[in-house]
Amino acid sequence: MADPAFRLDHLSVSGYRCLDDVGVDLRGLNIVIGPNGAGKSTFLDAFLMLAAATRGGGIAEAFARRGGFARMLTFGRKDASMRISIASSPQPWPGGQAPSPIQYSLDLRQSGTGFSIASEVLQQRREPAVSGPFYFVQRDAAHAKIHDPHTTTIVEPDWALIGYETVLSALVRTHAEVARFRTHLAGATLFPPAPLDERSALRLPQTFVPTASIPAPDGSNLVSVLQKIRAEHEDHWEQLEDALRAGFPTFRKLEWAIVGAGQAALAWHDTRFKDPLFANELSSGMLRFTLLCTLLLCPDPPPIILLDEPELSLHPELLRILAELLLQAAARTQIIVATHAESLLRWFKPEHVIVVDSQDGKVAFSRGDTLDLDRWMKDYTLDELWRMGELGGRP
């Protein structure tokens, strides 16, 4: 669930695949565009690695799924190490004061056939009257110190440090701001293009899961989430159906038909037909757009939504509606989109866009509002500037 009082504002990565000495400022909405192989997917993956750091053994499991630590190191890097760090930019609570920003960094080094944590730091910047930052966690390869924010107590944990497990994952949930920070990172969720073959979860009848509030990346619980939204959040349901109607003028309503014990099939009602169309009869664009609308309009979205190529199967007019939904959802959660669709850029401003360039194996990220585009924006849209080569990020 998204925490409106928390936002991430900067990611730094060194030694992680093609990302070497890269720093990127983050906003509520981040549209990342660049050529194939430039590092867009790796950029999304860095957030998943941070999410893995919040779970015991999560980093080791993440590297194992990706082929091992050595395979993830930047090719040709002199020292077999990588570093990922993130900084938060908390927003003020309603009627209250914003918490001080928190920074987390993780240094990993190759150790035999695996890796170990060389350094881990979780710190919080304090008011200017207090000298220096406050450290929640300070760890080197062999030792860790945990600081109590309410006293001057420093605890050296009596548990044995495991070289591949973070202190963050084991830290007792006694400090509210640390717990919120960890929960925020842990909630980073990747939504790649959902499979839509004839046996995909989106096309088959689904089992009702009453607690489902966020659509799964493969859409396997879409009917359950839709049912919950319709039953408990009438305003979100109306917005969802309005978005579908804007994209498909003959759309009338969504329902689901019970087809077995606890199972239902999505039913799409269309003014052109007497009987509804079921999920296995819908086009790829209709299904993908329905899943995206549900994700971006669900009442409790993930705190960090990572969208990879959401433009697949979508008509250019649907991209306009998708852009509106992204802008609307970014007020409630943080969104990072990796895309190849230049036509999607048309609906955004430079401050929403991150351009990725890759030259001679070196990757660079540039925010659109740092590219001196003011003189161009009077006469052109961002997609036109992309085609003209003025935005960068082209092969």
Secondary structure in CASP SS format (residue, H / E / C, confidence):
PFRMAT SS
TARGET T0000
AUTHOR 0000-0000-0000
METHOD secondary structure of the structure
MODEL  1
M C 1.00
A C 1.00
D C 1.00
P C 1.00
A C 1.00
F C 1.00
R C 1.00
L E 1.00
D E 1.00
H E 1.00
L E 1.00
S E 1.00
V E 1.00
S E 1.00
G C 1.00
Y E 1.00
R C 1.00
C C 1.00
L E 1.00
D C 1.00
D C 1.00
V E 1.00
G E 1.00
V E 1.00
D E 1.00
L C 1.00
R C 1.00
G C 1.00
L E 1.00
N E 1.00
I E 1.00
V E 1.00
I E 1.00
G C 1.00
P C 1.00
N C 1.00
G C 1.00
A C 1.00
G C 1.00
K H 1.00
S H 1.00
T H 1.00
F H 1.00
L H 1.00
D H 1.00
A H 1.00
F H 1.00
L H 1.00
M H 1.00
L H 1.00
A H 1.00
A H 1.00
A C 1.00
T C 1.00
R C 1.00
G C 1.00
G C 1.00
G H 1.00
I H 1.00
A H 1.00
E H 1.00
A H 1.00
F H 1.00
A H 1.00
R H 1.00
R C 1.00
G C 1.00
G C 1.00
F H 1.00
A H 1.00
R H 1.00
M H 1.00
L E 1.00
T C 1.00
F C 1.00
G C 1.00
R C 1.00
K C 1.00
D C 1.00
A C 1.00
S E 1.00
M E 1.00
R E 1.00
I E 1.00
S E 1.00
I E 1.00
A E 1.00
S E 1.00
S C 1.00
P C 1.00
Q C 1.00
P C 1.00
W C 1.00
P C 1.00
G C 1.00
G C 1.00
Q C 1.00
A C 1.00
P C 1.00
S C 1.00
P C 1.00
I E 1.00
Q E 1.00
Y E 1.00
S E 1.00
L E 1.00
D E 1.00
L E 1.00
R E 1.00
Q E 1.00
S E 1.00
G C 1.00
T C 1.00
G E 1.00
F E 1.00
S E 1.00
I E 1.00
A E 1.00
S E 1.00
E E 1.00
V E 1.00
L E 1.00
Q E 1.00
Q E 1.00
R C 1.00
R C 1.00
E C 1.00
P C 1.00
A C 1.00
V C 1.00
S C 1.00
G C 1.00
P C 1.00
F E 1.00
Y E 1.00
F E 1.00
V E 1.00
Q E 1.00
R E 1.00
D E 1.00
A C 1.00
A C 1.00
H C 1.00
A E 1.00
K E 1.00
I E 1.00
H E 1.00
D C 1.00
P C 1.00
H C 1.00
T C 1.00
T C 1.00
T C 1.00
I E 1.00
V E 1.00
E C 1.00
P C 1.00
D C 1.00
W C 1.00
A C 1.00
L C 1.00
I C 1.00
G C 1.00
Y C 1.00
E C 1.00
T C 1.00
V H 1.00
L H 1.00
S H 1.00
A H 1.00
L C 1.00
V C 1.00
R C 1.00
T C 1.00
H C 1.00
A H 1.00
E H 1.00
V H 1.00
A H 1.00
R H 1.00
F H 1.00
R H 1.00
T H 1.00
H H 1.00
L H 1.00
A H 1.00
G C 1.00
A E 1.00
T E 1.00
L E 1.00
F E 1.00
P C 1.00
P C 1.00
A C 1.00
P C 1.00
L C 1.00
D C 1.00
E C 1.00
R C 1.00
S C 1.00
A C 1.00
L C 1.00
R C 1.00
L C 1.00
P C 1.00
Q E 1.00
T E 1.00
F C 1.00
V C 1.00
P C 1.00
T C 1.00
A C 1.00
S C 1.00
I C 1.00
P C 1.00
A C 1.00
P C 1.00
D C 1.00
G C 1.00
S C 1.00
N C 1.00
L H 1.00
V H 1.00
S H 1.00
V H 1.00
L H 1.00
Q H 1.00
K H 1.00
I H 1.00
R H 1.00
A H 1.00
E H 1.00
H C 1.00
E H 1.00
D H 1.00
H H 1.00
W H 1.00
E H 1.00
Q H 1.00
L H 1.00
E H 1.00
D H 1.00
A H 1.00
L H 1.00
R H 1.00
A H 1.00
G H 1.00
F C 1.00
P C 1.00
T C 1.00
F E 1.00
R E 1.00
K E 1.00
L E 1.00
E E 1.00
W E 1.00
A E 1.00
I E 1.00
V E 1.00
G E 1.00
A C 1.00
G C 1.00
Q E 1.00
A E 1.00
A E 1.00
L E 1.00
A E 1.00
W E 1.00
H E 1.00
D E 1.00
T C 1.00
R C 1.00
F C 1.00
K C 1.00
D C 1.00
P C 1.00
L E 1.00
F E 1.00
A H 1.00
N H 1.00
E H 1.00
L C 1.00
S C 1.00
S H 1.00
G H 1.00
M H 1.00
L H 1.00
R H 1.00
F H 1.00
T H 1.00
L H 1.00
L H 1.00
C H 1.00
T H 1.00
L H 1.00
L H 1.00
L H 1.00
C C 1.00
P C 1.00
D C 1.00
P C 1.00
P C 1.00
P C 1.00
I E 1.00
I E 1.00
L E 1.00
L E 1.00
D E 1.00
E C 1.00
P C 1.00
E C 1.00
L C 1.00
S C 1.00
L C 1.00
H C 1.00
P H 1.00
E H 1.00
L H 1.00
L H 1.00
R H 1.00
I H 1.00
L H 1.00
A H 1.00
E H 1.00
L H 1.00
L H 1.00
L H 1.00
Q H 1.00
A H 1.00
A C 1.00
A C 1.00
R C 1.00
T C 1.00
Q E 1.00
I E 1.00
I E 1.00
V E 1.00
A E 1.00
T E 1.00
H C 1.00
A C 1.00
E H 1.00
S H 1.00
L H 1.00
L H 1.00
R C 1.00
W C 1.00
F C 1.00
K C 1.00
P H 1.00
E H 1.00
H H 1.00
V E 1.00
I E 1.00
V E 1.00
V E 1.00
D E 1.00
S E 1.00
Q E 1.00
D C 1.00
G C 1.00
K E 1.00
V E 1.00
A E 1.00
F E 1.00
S E 1.00
R E 1.00
G H 1.00
D H 1.00
T H 1.00
L C 1.00
D C 1.00
L C 1.00
D H 1.00
R H 1.00
W H 1.00
M H 1.00
K C 1.00
D C 1.00
Y C 1.00
T C 1.00
L H 1.00
D H 1.00
E H 1.00
L H 1.00
W H 1.00
R H 1.00
M H 1.00
G C 1.00
E C 1.00
L C 1.00
G C 1.00
G C 1.00
R C 1.00
P C 1.00
END
